[in-house]
Structures are given as structure tokens and as C-alpha cells.
Amino acid sequence: MIRLVIAFLCAAAACMLVAGALSSAQAPASSTPDLFVTQVTNSARDSFAGDTSANGRFVVIESHGDVATEKTAARNNQDGNREIFLYDYAQRRIFQLTNTKSVLNPPGSPSPTPSPSPSPSVSPSPTASPTPTPVDPTNVKIDVSNNRPMISLEGAVPVAGQHTYTIVFSSNAPVTPASFDGTDPGAPTNTDMNQEIWTYTFTVADVANLSSGAEVGPVDLTTGAFTRITNTPASTAPAAGSANGLPRVADDNRDASISDDGQVLAFVSTASLVGTGNADRNPEVFLYNRGTGIFTQVTNTADTFDAFGLPINLVFNENPCLAGSGSSYVLAFISDANLTGNNDDGGGLNNAEVYVATYNGAAVSGLKQVTKTKDNVTTGATSNVFSVGRRLSRDGKWLAFLSSRPSGESTPASAVGQPAPAQPAAAGATWRCGAFHREALMRPECLVLAPPHPERSTPRASADDGLQVEARWRDLLRRDRAIRGGTRAHD
């Protein structure tokens, strides 16, 4: 009897928990915060969180999956295109912001075959229509995609009680990434289809306290405004997919970042956005002030060649990151150019180093080289990787990046992969490189650059040398050391 009573009480408790979970959306006042790790997306295809707002409410996601919770017959991602999504923790909902399709090859006309003689058979039972599946990349004429979103950490305040957030990303959808049905746009557009920098702006009412777990809404977050920032001719025409290769398009404007207040954008472009300042189409770092509408070219570099015209050093400037707001911004990026006269490894060869600078909304100043390393003498691989994403703290004083170095802290600075003391990244900050090694092998480490703690002789450092990071390291190295990867392949 006692066992029956206990079993009844357990079942009742379980039912109450389930009922509470199911009714949370209908009764926000009784909701509780999520005190556990929660899976946000659920699909058979990859999803990547690009950035999070400072209050933790919004997460921008790049995904091939049909992950929106608010999908409709006209707005979904059943074709598996790379789209931008917005997760709102306050609503526990995911919204699909971009809605595009790749341009497909025209359907073929196969030769007719004789119809077989009819034979009596039992009529089969009706079957459900198959679920649409992602398109075959070998059938793609022009790959259309939306990539690498980042969101302003703090929303602007247009009126009391509201905040306006801005998302920056790249897309090669013609006209607008809000809706493109994959119809061939025809010449000359279909011979361009370059990746351009776009923004998406939306306004929401303030949520007093996310920690209560209460849900708000429903609020449709797909009604914001798209704005094209760049409009440049492609360096190469689109290449269709085939059995021998994936479809490719020009990726001339890429890796966009955004400031805390959403007013300044940083990105890489091979175009001349400031006069003729980039005639050689080298990948350079640019800033764009949304308030003034003015572009600023931060770097101005060129490849180096020997007397026979063979390349010695293929220069790149990649992955800019922004911090700050108002009239005080910090910019960081990676480059293998000799930007400050301290990156010449001899023979015209330079290593990929991390640089920082300040920007007041009109001009760039104080460019400094943060790291000083050498390539691996055996493989030629760079020692530092400054990957896409938010790598600066909000005050611009902390900087995180990937680096490899031989085991042992006593290795001299001239050795392969050994970071040397670096220049301050901001006034009053003394920056050094620190690393934590889990084994006596040369492996990628996650380094954090910061002012040394007054009670520590060396700064703090964090590391993750797992296989996943190592795989990501290889991917980034291949990308950074390629001949600028002027195209983006379907993936």
C-alpha cells in the first residue's frame, strides 16, 4: 500500500512538472528562469551562433536548417539555404530574417522512353508527399547565401522604453535578402552576385528583467529594415556547381563586425570604397560610420613579388572586430603585412600578427602590433589565428585569439611560434601573451591578452586544445594562407 501511495505521489509530481512546462507560455507570471543548458536549435543541418546581445536576450544564428519556430508556408528554410535567424530568449522563439534561394540550373529535357504496356495491378495505398530536402549543389547555377551575422551589443534608444538593435552580415541576394525566390535575375546581375555587407535593424520594447524567466510577446521580429552598405562589382563571375566542384561566388565583402551602439561597422573588402585606394583588390580592412555614411580605409597593403614576378608574400588583412561606442572605438584584426615596421621576418616574408587601433568616428589612430611571432619553419603555418567573431571585450582592453607555440615557457622569442611581449592595446594597459599547455606538443591554444593582474607575475590565459579546436585551427589556416579566397563556396 505504501508503495502505491509513493508511486501515486511521484506520478502526480511529474504531471505537475509537465503541466507547468507546457503552460509557461500562457502564464508568464509563473515562469521561472532556465537554470540549465538548453538546446535552442534542432535540425539535421549545421547552425552557428554568431553573436549575442549584451543583455543575453538576442542571439543571431547562421544556419542551413529549418530552425525557425515561427515559420510559414512562404517563409521557411526547407531548401537548406544558408539563412540568418534571430533567437529571442524573452519570447523563446526563433525568427527567420533572411529568406532566399539559390538559382538553379534550368530543368533538363530527357529523351522520352516508350511507355510500358499496362498490366493489371492492385492500386497502392496513397502515400504522404515527401518532405522537401535541400537542393543538390551540383544543380546550383548561382549560390545565394547569408553569412556571419553579428549584433550590436546595446540597442539604441529611439524613445523611452524601447531599444533598436542592428545586425550586420554579408549576402549576395539581389535587391534584398528579405525575399529572393531563386529566379535568375538575368544579365548583368547574374554575372555579378557579389557578397555585399547588409544590416538589419529592428526595435523592441524593453524587458525589465530577463532573470525572472517570464516570457513576453508574441512580437514579430521579421518586420525590421534591411539596408545595403556596399555595392561593388564582383572580382569574379559566379561559377555553377557540377560533378567536379561546388558552386562559387565572389566573397569580396566579408567578415563584418559591429560596435556596441551599432553605429560603426568594420569589414574586409577587396573593392575600392574610398576613391581608388584599393586598385590592386587586396583584402583591406574598412570602417563604415552609419551616422555619417562615410567609409574609412584602415589598411593599404600590396602583395610582394620577386624579380621573376613570383609571389613572395600574399598579403591579407582579415577578421576585424570592434568594441566601444560614442566617439571611442577599438579595432582589432589580423594581418601578415608589415603595418608598423615590426613584422619583417626577412626576405619579404611576414607572419600573421594581431593589430589594434582606435577610431573616433572619423579617423583611425594609434595602430599597434600586438603579437610578434614567426611562422613554423617546417610547415610555413602561421602562429596566430584571429578568427571571425567578437574577440574584444567591451572596453577594448581584453583580446582573445588562437596561437600555437612550442611547449615550455623558456623558449626564446625568436623560436617558431613563440609570442613576445606586445605593445599596449589601449592607454595605460600593458599587454603580454600568456598560454597554458596541457601536453608537450605544439598545439593550438586559446590565448587571452589582458593587463597583468597586480598579484600575478603572468597574465591569465585560457586554453582548449581539443580535437575540435585543432580541426577549426586547420580550417582557418587553410583559409588565411590561401590566395585570399576571393570566392565563397557552397557548404
N, C-alpha and C positions, 0 to 999 in steps of 0.2 A: 504494500500500500504506500509506504514511504517513497519507494522508487517511482510509483505512478505520480505522486504529488510533485516530486522533483522534476520528473520529465515534463509534467504539465507546466510548471513554472518556467522551465527553460524554453519550452516552445512559445509560451506567452511573451517572454522577454525578446525572443528572436523576432516574433511577429511585430512587436512594438518597434524594434530597431529598423526593420524593413519598412514599416509604415512611415516611420519618421523620415527615413531617407527619401522615400517616394513623394512625400508631401512637402519636402523642404522648399521646392519652387513655389508651391501655393501658399506657404506660410513663412515668409521671410523672417518674421519676428521671432520664430522658434528655431531658426537656423543656427548652426554652430560652425566655427571656423574649421577648415580642413587641416587637421593636425597630423597628416600623414602624406606620404608621397603619392601623388595622384597622376595617373596616365591621362594626358589631355587628348592626344590624337589616337586613332585606332584605324589603321588601314593596312593594306597589303603592300603599300609603296612607301618610300622614304619621306620623312618630314624632318625639317631642321628649324629650330628656334633661332631666329636671327638676332633678336634683341628684346628687352623688357623695359617698360616704363619705370621710373624711379619709385613709384608707389606700389609696384608689383601688380597693378591691375591689368595691364595690357601686355600681350606677348605677340610679336609678329613672327609669322611662320612661313617658310617656303616649303612647298610640298607638291609631290606628284599624286598624292592620294586625294580621294573624295572625302575630305575630313570635316567639312562644314556641318554644323548642326542645323543651320538654317538654310538648307539647300532647297531649290525649287526645280521644276522641270526645265526652266530656261537658264538657271544659274546653278551649275554643279561642275564637278570635275571627273565625270565618268570616263572621259577620254584620256585621263592620266597626264594632262599637260602640267608644266611647272607653273604653279599659281601662288599668289600671295594671300595669306589668311591672317585674320586678327582674332586672337582669343581674348575674351573679356572675362576676367575672373569674377567680377561683380555680378555678371549675368550667368556665368558657367556656360557660355555659348561661344561657338566659333563661326566667324563670318568669312565668306569668300569675297575678297575685294576685287581681284582681277578675274576676268572670265574670257579666256582666249583659247583659240585652237590653232594648231599648225596647218599650213597649207599643204594639202595632199596632192599627189600625182593624179591626173585625170584617170578615171576607171578605164581599164583596157577593154578591148573588144575581142574576146576569144573566138576562135573558129567554131562554128556550130557543129554539133555532133548529131548523128542520127538518133531519133527518139526510139527507145526500145519498145518492142511490142508489148501491149498491155497484157497483164496476166491477173487472174483473179487473186485477190488477197484480202485479208481482214483489215478493215480500216483501223489504223493505230489510234490510240487514245491521244487527245490533244495534249501538247506539252507547253509549258510556260516559255515565254520569249527569253532568250539568253540575256544575261546582264551585259551591257556594253563593256568592252575591255579597252585598255589603252591601245593606241594606234601602233602599227608596226613601223619602227623608224625607217626601215628601208623603203617605205611608201611615202615618206615625207618629202615634199618638194621644198618647202621653206619652214625651218624650225622656228616656232614662235614661243618665247619663254619670258618669265618674270623672275627676277633674281635678287638675292642678297638684301633683304629688307632690313632697315634699322629705323627706330622710332625715337622721337625727341623725348628725353627723359622727363622733362617738366613741360606740361602743356601751357601755352599762353592763356591769358585770362581776357577774353573779349568783353565779357560782362561779369558782374559778380555772380558767383555760384556756378560758373562754367569754366571748362578748360578746353583748349583747342590743341590737338596733337597732330604732328606731321610725321609721315612715314616716307622714307626715301628708298628707292630701289631702281633697278635697271630693267628695261623692257624693250623689245623690238616689235611690239604690236603697232600696226599702222593706225593713225588717227588717235586712238585711245585704248589703253589696256582694260578699260571698264567693260568693253564688249567687242570681241572680234570673232566672227563665226568661221574663220578659216577660208573665206572666199579669196581667191587670188586677186590682189589689188591691181594687177596689171602694171605695165611699164609706165613711168620709170621706177615706181615704188618697189616693185618686186625684184628689182636689181640692186636695191639698197638694203632695206630691212635691218639697219644697223641697231645695235643695242644703244639706247639713249637713257639718260637719267630722268626719272619721273618722281614726283611727290604726290602723296595722297593725304589730304587734310580733313579731319573730322572733329566735331565739337560734341562734348558730352557734359551733362550736369555732374557736379561734384558728388562724390560719395564720402560721407563724413568719416566712416571708419570701416575699413575692409576687414579688420581683425575680428569683428563680430561674426563674420561668415554670412551675414544677411545678403540675400540676392536682390538685385534691382532689375528694372525692366518690365517688359521687353523693350529694348531700344535698338532700332535698326542701324547698324554701323556701316552699311554699304551705300549710304547716300551722300558720302563726302565728295570732295572735288579732286580730280586728277589734274596735275599741271606738268607739262613737259618742260624740262630745264635745258636740255641740249637738243640740238637739231643739226646733226653733222652728216656729211656724206661718208658712206662706208668705205673702208680701206680695201675691201674685197667683196665680191658679189656672193650671195648665198650659194651653197653647194647642196644639192639634193642628196638624200640618203640612197644607198644602194647596197647590194650584197657585199661590196668591198669596203664600205665606210659609212659612218654615221653622217647625218645632215649637219652642216655647219653654217654659222652666220658670223658677221663681223661683231667683235666684242670690244669696240673702240672706246666706249664709255662704260666704266665699271667700278666696282668696289666702293660704293658711296657710303659715306658716314654723315652723321648729323649732330649738331651741337645740342646742348641741354635744352635751350629755349627754342630750337627748331629754326633759327634764323640763318644759320650758316651751314653749307654743305661742303664736304670735301670728297673728291673722287679722282680717279685716274682717267685720262683721255689721251688718245693719240691724235686728236684733232687740234687745229689752231683756233682756240677760243678767244685769244687775246691778240688781235691783229694777225701777224704771220709768225708768231712766236714759237710755232712748233711745225715748221715746214718739213722737217725730216720724219715726222709722225712717230717720234719716240714716245713711249708711255710716260707722261708727266703728271705731277700732282697739281690739281687746280682747286681753288676755293670759289664758292658762289655765295654772295650775300643776297638773301631773298628780299631784304628790305630795300636795298639799292639797285638790285638787278645787275650787279657788276661781277664779272669773273676776274679772278686773280691767279696768275700762273706762278706756282711756288718754285718749281724746278725747271731748269732749262738745260738739258743734257743731250749728249750725242754718243753713238757707238764709236769705238776706236778700231782702226784697221792698220794692218802692216803695209809695207811698201808694195806688196803684191795685191792689195785690196782684199785680203782675207781678214775676217773679223778677229780682233784680239779680245775685246770686252764688249759684250752686248749689254748695254746699259738698260736697267729698268728702275722705275720708281713705283712702288705698289702699296696697296692696303692702307691708305690714310685713315687716321682715327682722330676724332675731335672731342674736346672737353671744354667746359666753360659756357658762359652766357654773357649777355650785355655787350660790353666792348672789350672783353678779356677772354681770349680763347687760346687753348694749347693744341697744337697739331703734332701728331707723330706719324711716321711712316717708315718704310724700309727702302733702301736704295743701294745699288752697287756702284753709284757714281762717286766721284771724289768731290763732294759738295763743299767741304770746309777745309780742303788741303790736308786732311789727315787720314785718307783712305787710299793710299797708293802702296800696293804690295809689291811693286816692282814690275817692270815690263809692261806697264799699262793695265795690269790686272788689279781689280779691286774686289773686295769681299762685300757681301750684302750686310749693311750695317743699319742700325736703327737711328733715326734722326728725330729731333724735336724742334719746334719753333713756336713763336707766339704770333697772334693775329689780333688786331684791334678793330676789325670790321672793315678796314680799308687797306692795310698794308701788313706784310709779313716781316718780322724782325727776329733777331736772336737765334738764327739757325745753329744748332749744335749737334755734333755727332755723339751719340750716347754710348755706343759699343765700339770696340776696336778689336777685331779678330782676324784670323786668316782662314782661307779655305783649307779643306782637307787635302793634303799634298798627294794622297793616293787616288782619291776618287774625284777631287775637284769640287765636292759638295760644299755649299756654304755652311757656315757655323750657326747662323741666326735665321729664324723664320718668324716674321711678324704677320700672323695670319689675319684674315678678314674678321672683323667684329669689333666690339668695344674693348679696347686694350688699355685705355687710360682711366684713372679714377676721375671723379667729377671735378676735383680741384686741380687736376693735371699734374699732381706730384707723384703718383704711382703709375708704373708702366709694367705690363706683363708681356712676355714674348717667349718663344721657344728657342733653345740653343743646345748645342752639343759641345762637350769638352772632354778631354781625357780624364780618367779618374785621378784623384789626387789633387789637393789644393796647392801643392808646391810647384806644379808645372809652370815654367816661366811663361810670361805673357807672349813671347814670340812663338810659342809652340802652337800646333794646329788646334784651333777651336777654343783657345783659352781667352776668355774675355778679360780685358784690362780695365783698371779704374776709368770711369767715364766722366764726362763733363756734366755739370748740373743741368737739369731739365727745366728748372724754374728758379727764380731768385731765392737765395737762402737755402736751397736744397743741395745736399751733397749726395750724389748717386754713385752706387757701386753695384757690381754684379755679384750675386750670390747663387750658389747651386747646391742641391742635395743629391748625392749619388747613392743609389741602392746597391750597386754592384760594380765591380772593377772592369766595366766595359764602357766603351764610348757609345752613349745612347742619348736620344733627345731628352731634354729636361724642360720643365716649365719654370721659367725664371721670373721673379718679381723684382723690379727695380724700385727702390724706395729710399728715403732718407734713413740713415742708420739709426737704430734705437739708441738713446743715450746710455743705456745699460748694457749694450751688446757691442762686441768688437766687430761683428759682421752682421749685415742686414738679414732679415728673414728671407727665406726662399721656400717655395713650394715646388713639388715635382710630381709628375705622373709619367713613369717610363714604361707603361704597359704597352702591349702589342697594338692596341687601338691607336694610341698616340703615335707609335712608330709608323703605323700604316699611314696616318694622316701626315706625318712628317715627310714620308717618301712622296706622297701626292703633291704636297706643297713645293717640295724641292723640284720635282719634275716640272711643275707649272712655272716656278720662278726662274729656273735656268733654261727653259725653252726659249725659242726666239720670240719672246714677248707674247706668245699665244694670241696672235691678233684675231683669232676666231674662237667662237664658243661652240662646242659640240653638244649635240643632243645627249642627255644622260637621264 
